[in-house]
Amino acid sequence: MPSLQVTRRDFLHTTAGLAGATLLAPLAAAAAKPAKRTAVDQVSLGSTGLKLSRLGIGTGSNGGRVQFELGREAFNGLVRYAYDQGITYFDCAQGYRTFGWMGEAIRGLPREKLFLLSKIPGKPEDVLKAIDAHRKNFDTDYVDSLLIHCMVKEGWTDEWKRIMDAFDEAKEKKWIRAKGVSCHSLPALRAATASDWHEVHLVRVNPQAKHIDGPEQAVNKPGDDLAPVLAELGKMRAKRRGVIGMKIIGNGDFTSAEDRERSIRFAMSRRELDAIVIGCKSRAEIDEAIARVNSALA
């Protein structure tokens, strides 16, 4: 029969191994525990290779009137406050009344840490000049994501081909890093999803279906059925597009805390969304948005 004797060396080796495993167990458990997610995490935007804070601050509530009425100094302070809380994504547009203020608002902040999204309306005669005007307005070499603004027509991708080609040229020049669209109707949204041109989508979504994309091809004709919008979000995600949710507060209609909580929790539950943007006019609103996103992610 084989010997059952255990040498002192074997005993010490075995004991040391068990002790090491015991000490390492809590570390292994900690490593396996998912990292806590927050509103200000840097998240990936689809397959663009770009990063942005999960929560972005919109500068264009009601065309920017809400933020514009704060005055320039207060607006600058609001942008700086958001950045100090960890928000790096700022949502802008040429058509917002605050557009001309953004360059000053972000001056001195580390450009490489910011994610600037902007939008160009209509069909400018010289598209590259219009894109360059955005760079000059922000006092930057590039815009992180530039969108064609507020599409509503079913066949808009054909009608806007000249604009889209110019965006491609600007991307080759490294004036923009990612291109895309914001839509305001289901026909336009579906056309955007179907087109291979898009890298980023800004999509209206909330569980109350307030101010979301509807079947009529008009800006001010929102829908009341969320299912078709969610279907398009799923297709965008399957194509690895960058997807950002907007109208999370129902275009400002969600004046009750319950509605805001419901909508933010819904947005954080949707894996199709990389990030969301919420228009804010005060530090308290920024704080609330961060707190609600953090709570929803906990």
Helices and strands as residue ranges (DSSP letters): H 8-32, E 42-44, E 51-53, E 55-58, H 65-68, H 72-84, E 89-91, G 99-101, H 102-105, G 111-113, E 115-120, H 127-138, E 143-151, H 156-159, H 161-172, E 176-183, H 186-194, E 200-204, H 227-238, E 242-246, G 250-252, H 257-269, E 275-279, H 283-297
